[in-house]
Amino acid sequence: MDATAPADAAPLRTRLVLKDGTFQLVLSYKVEGDVVRYRSAERNGAVEEIPLAMVDLPATERWKREHTPGVPAQERAVLSPELAKEEAERAARTPEVAPNLRLPEDLSLLALDTYKAVPELVPLSQQGSDLNHETAHETLKLAINPSAAPHRLGDIPGYKADVQLHVALPVFYVRVGKDDEENTHGGALVVNTYGASGRATPGGGGIESDYVIERLDVRQGSRQIDSFRLQQLGTGKPQPDVIEVKSELLPGNHWLKLTPVEPLLFGEYALVEIVSDHEVNLDVWDFGVHPDAKENVEALRPEVKRAPALERR
C-alpha cells in the first residue's frame, strides 16, 4: 500500500492513524513487511518507521479517502460498515461530554462539574448501598403513598457530602443497563466490554427510570431525605426542595443525560431515582453545591492524547 503523491504534484498531507486514537501527519507512507515507512510532514519529510501493529490502516485509508480533493462525496463512503459499526459502538460506550473529556467504562454515575474553568467528571457514590460505592448502582425500592403528605424517608450521615460541585447547573450522566447484556430497548450493537481496571463494566439504572434532585434538610450530624408527590412531577406544579431534570438518552442507549431545569442554590442535595409511578430508590447519590469548595480528589480531567515517540531510522 503506497500513498505517495505524484512527482509533479505538491505534497499532500494526510494522516497516519494509530490504534490508540492519535495520528501522525505524513506526506506519504508505504507498508513494508511488518513496518510502515513514511515521510513525516512535521519533520520536513524525514523518513521514519513505525510497527504495522500500531497503525490503524482502515481508519488511515478512510481519512485519506474522505479528505482527498476531487473525490465525489458519494465515493467517500466508509470502507468497512462492520468497522464503522464497531467504532460507533465504542464511542457510544465512552461518549465525549467536553473537549478531551469522555465518560469512563468503569463507573455508573458522574456529574459534569467545572473547577477553575476546567471541566471535570466527578464520580458520585450511592448512599445506603452495600456494593462498591465507586461502581455500584443498586436499587432499594420504597413505595410512596401518592396521597400522603411529604414525610421523612431516611437520613444520610454527616452534615455535608464528600462530593462538592462548583457550578449551579451540573449535568449528570447515568449508565443505563449493562453493556455486556443484550439491550432490548434500542437495538444497539452489544459487545462484551471491560473498564480500564479490567473488571466487567458495572451495571446501571433502568432505561425506564426517571430522576429528580432533592434539596436535603441539614440537621445535626445528618441530612434528611423527604418524600414528594410523584404525580405532580412534570405538571409544572413546583414542590418545595424538589428540582426536576430533563432526561436525554444518548446515542447507543448506554448513558442517560440529566440536566436540572433550574439552577441549584448553595446547599446539600441528593439525586433520587424514580423506578415506577409509586416507588423511589432509597439508595440515593448525595452531593453538595459550593463554588468555593476544594477540587474533588477523584475528579476526571480532560486528557489530550499524545502521539507515541517513534524511532527514526
C-alpha positions as CSV (number, residue, x, y, z in Angstrom):
1,M,0.0,0.0,0.0
2,D,1.6,3.2,-1.2
3,A,0.2,6.7,-0.6
4,T,3.0,8.6,-2.4
5,A,1.8,11.7,-4.3
6,P,2.7,12.1,-8.0
7,A,6.1,13.6,-8.6
8,D,4.7,16.8,-10.3
9,A,2.2,17.4,-7.6
10,A,2.6,19.4,-4.4
11,P,3.0,17.1,-1.3
12,L,-0.4,16.3,0.1
13,R,-0.5,15.9,3.9
14,T,-2.5,13.0,5.2
15,R,-3.0,11.2,8.5
16,L,-1.4,8.0,9.5
17,V,-4.0,7.0,12.2
18,L,-2.7,4.9,15.1
19,K,-4.7,2.3,17.0
20,D,-4.5,4.4,20.2
21,G,-6.6,7.1,18.6
22,T,-3.7,9.5,17.8
23,F,-2.2,10.2,14.4
24,Q,0.9,11.3,12.6
25,L,0.9,13.9,9.8
26,V,2.7,12.4,6.8
27,L,3.4,13.2,3.2
28,S,3.4,9.6,2.1
29,Y,3.5,6.1,3.6
30,K,4.1,2.6,2.5
31,V,3.7,-0.8,4.1
32,E,6.9,-2.9,4.0
33,G,6.5,-6.2,5.8
34,D,5.7,-5.6,9.4
35,V,6.5,-1.9,9.4
36,V,5.1,1.2,7.8
37,R,7.7,3.6,6.3
38,Y,6.5,7.2,6.0
39,R,7.8,10.7,5.2
40,S,7.0,12.9,8.2
41,A,5.1,16.2,7.4
42,E,6.1,17.5,10.8
43,R,9.9,16.9,10.3
44,N,10.5,18.2,6.8
45,G,9.9,14.9,5.0
46,A,12.2,12.8,7.2
47,V,11.8,9.1,6.5
48,E,10.7,7.2,9.6
49,E,9.2,3.8,10.5
50,I,6.5,2.6,12.9
51,P,5.4,-1.1,13.6
52,L,2.5,-2.0,11.4
53,A,0.8,-3.4,14.5
54,M,0.4,0.2,15.8
55,V,-1.3,1.5,12.7
56,D,-5.0,1.5,12.1
57,L,-4.8,1.1,8.3
58,P,-8.6,1.0,7.7
59,A,-9.0,4.3,9.5
60,T,-6.0,5.8,7.7
61,E,-7.4,4.9,4.3
62,R,-10.8,6.1,5.2
63,W,-9.5,9.5,6.4
64,K,-7.4,9.8,3.2
65,R,-10.3,9.0,1.0
66,E,-12.7,11.4,2.7
67,H,-10.2,14.3,2.6
68,T,-8.7,13.9,-0.9
69,P,-9.6,16.8,-3.1
70,G,-11.7,15.9,-6.1
71,V,-13.2,12.7,-4.7
72,P,-17.0,12.8,-5.2
73,A,-19.0,12.8,-1.9
74,Q,-20.8,9.6,-2.9
75,E,-17.4,7.8,-3.1
76,R,-16.4,8.8,0.4
77,A,-18.3,6.0,2.0
78,V,-17.0,4.1,4.9
79,L,-14.8,1.3,3.6
80,S,-16.0,-1.2,6.1
81,P,-19.5,-1.0,7.5
82,E,-18.6,-3.5,10.2
83,L,-15.6,-1.4,11.3
84,A,-17.8,1.8,11.3
85,K,-20.4,0.0,13.4
86,E,-17.7,-1.2,15.9
87,E,-16.2,2.3,16.2
88,A,-19.7,3.9,16.7
89,E,-20.4,1.4,19.5
90,R,-17.1,2.0,21.2
91,A,-17.7,5.8,21.0
92,A,-21.2,5.3,22.4
93,R,-19.9,3.5,25.5
94,T,-17.5,6.3,26.3
95,P,-19.0,9.5,24.8
96,E,-17.2,12.8,24.9
97,V,-19.0,15.2,27.1
98,A,-16.5,18.1,26.9
99,P,-13.4,18.6,24.8
100,N,-11.0,15.7,25.5
101,L,-13.2,14.5,28.4
102,R,-15.0,11.2,28.0
103,L,-17.3,9.1,30.2
104,P,-15.4,6.1,31.6
105,E,-16.3,2.5,31.2
106,D,-15.9,1.5,34.9
107,L,-18.3,3.9,36.7
108,S,-22.1,4.2,36.9
109,L,-22.9,7.8,37.7
110,L,-20.9,11.0,37.3
111,A,-21.5,14.7,37.4
112,L,-20.0,17.2,34.9
113,D,-18.6,20.0,37.0
114,T,-16.2,22.9,36.3
115,Y,-13.3,23.7,38.6
116,K,-11.2,26.8,37.8
117,A,-12.6,26.9,34.3
118,V,-11.7,23.3,33.6
119,P,-14.5,20.8,33.0
120,E,-14.3,17.7,35.2
121,L,-16.3,14.5,35.6
122,V,-16.9,13.7,39.3
123,P,-18.0,10.2,40.3
124,L,-20.9,10.0,42.7
125,S,-21.4,7.1,45.1
126,Q,-24.7,5.7,46.4
127,Q,-25.7,6.2,50.0
128,G,-27.3,3.1,51.5
129,S,-25.8,0.6,49.1
130,D,-23.7,-2.3,50.3
131,L,-22.0,-2.5,46.9
132,N,-18.6,-1.0,46.0
133,H,-19.5,2.7,46.1
134,E,-17.2,3.5,43.2
135,T,-19.2,1.4,40.7
136,A,-22.5,0.5,42.3
137,H,-25.9,1.2,41.0
138,E,-28.2,-0.6,43.4
139,T,-31.9,-0.2,43.8
140,L,-33.7,-0.4,47.2
141,K,-37.4,0.2,46.3
142,L,-39.6,2.2,48.6
143,A,-43.3,2.6,47.9
144,I,-44.7,6.1,48.4
145,N,-48.4,6.7,49.0
146,P,-49.5,9.2,46.3
147,S,-51.9,10.9,48.7
148,A,-49.7,11.2,51.7
149,A,-48.2,14.5,52.8
150,P,-44.4,14.8,52.4
151,H,-42.6,13.0,55.2
152,R,-39.2,11.8,56.3
153,L,-37.8,8.8,54.3
154,G,-34.4,8.5,55.9
155,D,-31.1,10.2,56.8
156,I,-27.7,10.4,55.3
157,P,-24.9,10.5,57.9
158,G,-22.8,13.7,58.1
159,Y,-23.7,17.3,57.6
160,K,-22.3,17.5,54.0
161,A,-21.5,15.2,51.1
162,D,-17.9,14.2,50.2
163,V,-18.6,15.5,46.7
164,Q,-19.0,19.2,46.4
165,L,-19.8,20.6,42.9
166,H,-18.8,24.2,41.9
167,V,-21.5,25.1,39.4
168,A,-25.2,25.8,39.7
169,L,-26.2,23.7,36.7
170,P,-24.2,20.5,36.8
171,V,-25.1,17.8,34.3
172,F,-25.4,14.2,35.5
173,Y,-24.7,11.0,33.4
174,V,-26.2,7.7,34.5
175,R,-25.1,4.4,33.0
176,V,-28.1,2.5,31.6
177,G,-28.4,-1.3,32.0
178,K,-25.3,-3.5,31.4
179,D,-23.1,-3.3,28.3
180,D,-22.4,-7.0,28.4
181,E,-26.1,-7.9,28.3
182,E,-28.5,-7.7,25.4
183,N,-30.1,-4.3,25.1
184,T,-33.7,-4.8,24.1
185,H,-34.8,-1.2,24.0
186,G,-32.8,0.4,21.3
187,G,-31.4,-2.3,19.1
188,A,-27.8,-1.1,19.7
189,L,-24.9,-3.4,18.9
190,V,-23.9,-5.2,22.1
191,V,-20.4,-6.4,22.9
192,N,-18.6,-7.6,26.0
193,T,-16.7,-4.7,27.4
194,Y,-14.3,-4.1,30.3
195,G,-13.3,-0.9,32.0
196,A,-9.8,0.4,32.5
197,S,-9.3,-1.7,35.6
198,G,-10.0,-4.9,33.7
199,R,-13.2,-5.7,35.6
200,A,-16.6,-6.1,33.9
201,T,-18.5,-2.9,33.0
202,P,-20.7,-2.1,36.0
203,G,-24.5,-2.2,35.8
204,G,-26.6,0.9,35.5
205,G,-30.1,2.1,36.1
206,G,-33.2,1.1,34.3
207,I,-33.9,2.7,31.0
208,E,-37.4,3.5,32.2
209,S,-36.3,5.3,35.4
210,D,-36.9,9.0,36.0
211,Y,-34.8,11.2,38.3
212,V,-35.2,14.3,40.4
213,I,-32.9,16.3,42.6
214,E,-33.9,16.9,46.2
215,R,-32.5,19.6,48.4
216,L,-31.7,18.0,51.7
217,D,-32.7,19.2,55.2
218,V,-29.4,19.5,57.0
219,R,-29.6,18.6,60.7
220,Q,-27.1,18.0,63.4
221,G,-24.9,15.2,62.1
222,S,-27.2,14.1,59.2
223,R,-29.1,15.2,56.1
224,Q,-32.8,14.3,55.9
225,I,-34.4,12.8,52.8
226,D,-38.1,13.6,52.5
227,S,-40.8,12.2,50.2
228,F,-42.5,14.2,47.5
229,R,-45.6,13.9,45.3
230,L,-44.8,11.7,42.3
231,Q,-48.0,12.5,40.5
232,Q,-47.1,16.2,40.4
233,L,-43.8,15.7,38.6
234,G,-44.0,17.0,35.0
235,T,-47.1,19.0,35.6
236,G,-45.4,22.4,36.2
237,K,-46.5,22.5,39.8
238,P,-43.5,23.2,41.9
239,Q,-42.8,21.3,45.1
240,P,-40.6,22.6,47.9
241,D,-37.0,21.4,47.7
242,V,-37.6,19.3,44.6
243,I,-35.8,20.2,41.3
244,E,-36.9,18.3,38.2
245,V,-34.5,17.3,35.5
246,K,-34.6,16.9,31.7
247,S,-33.6,13.4,30.6
248,E,-31.9,12.6,27.3
249,L,-30.9,9.1,26.3
250,L,-27.5,9.4,24.5
251,P,-26.9,7.5,21.2
252,G,-26.2,3.9,21.7
253,N,-28.5,3.7,24.8
254,H,-25.6,3.3,27.2
255,W,-25.9,6.7,29.1
256,L,-28.7,8.9,30.3
257,K,-28.0,12.6,30.5
258,L,-29.8,14.5,33.3
259,T,-30.0,18.4,33.3
260,P,-31.6,20.3,36.1
261,V,-34.4,22.6,34.9
262,E,-33.3,25.4,37.2
263,P,-30.0,26.4,38.9
264,L,-29.1,24.8,42.2
265,L,-28.6,27.1,45.2
266,F,-25.8,26.6,47.7
267,G,-26.6,23.6,49.8
268,E,-26.8,19.8,50.1
269,Y,-28.6,17.6,47.6
270,A,-29.5,14.1,46.6
271,L,-30.2,12.7,43.1
272,V,-33.2,10.4,43.5
273,E,-34.2,7.6,41.1
274,I,-37.9,7.1,40.5
275,V,-38.3,3.5,39.5
276,S,-42.1,3.5,39.0
277,D,-45.2,5.7,39.3
278,H,-45.3,4.9,43.1
279,E,-41.8,3.8,44.0
280,V,-38.4,5.5,44.5
281,N,-34.9,4.2,45.0
282,L,-33.9,4.8,48.6
283,D,-30.2,4.4,47.6
284,V,-29.6,7.9,46.5
285,W,-26.5,9.8,45.3
286,D,-25.6,12.7,47.5
287,F,-23.6,15.9,46.6
288,G,-23.3,19.5,47.6
289,V,-23.1,22.7,45.6
290,H,-20.5,25.2,46.8
291,P,-18.3,27.3,44.3
292,D,-15.5,27.8,46.9
293,A,-15.1,24.1,47.7
294,K,-11.8,22.3,47.1
295,E,-11.3,20.2,44.0
296,N,-12.8,16.7,44.2
297,V,-10.0,14.2,44.6
298,E,-11.4,11.6,42.3
299,A,-12.4,14.1,39.5
300,L,-11.6,13.0,35.9
301,R,-9.9,15.9,34.0
302,P,-9.6,16.3,30.2
303,E,-6.9,14.2,28.7
304,V,-5.2,15.1,25.5
305,K,-3.7,12.0,23.8
306,R,-0.1,12.4,22.8
307,A,1.4,10.8,19.8
308,P,3.9,8.0,20.8
309,A,7.6,8.7,20.3
310,L,8.7,7.0,17.1
311,E,12.1,5.6,16.2
312,R,13.8,7.4,13.4
313,R,15.9,5.3,11.0
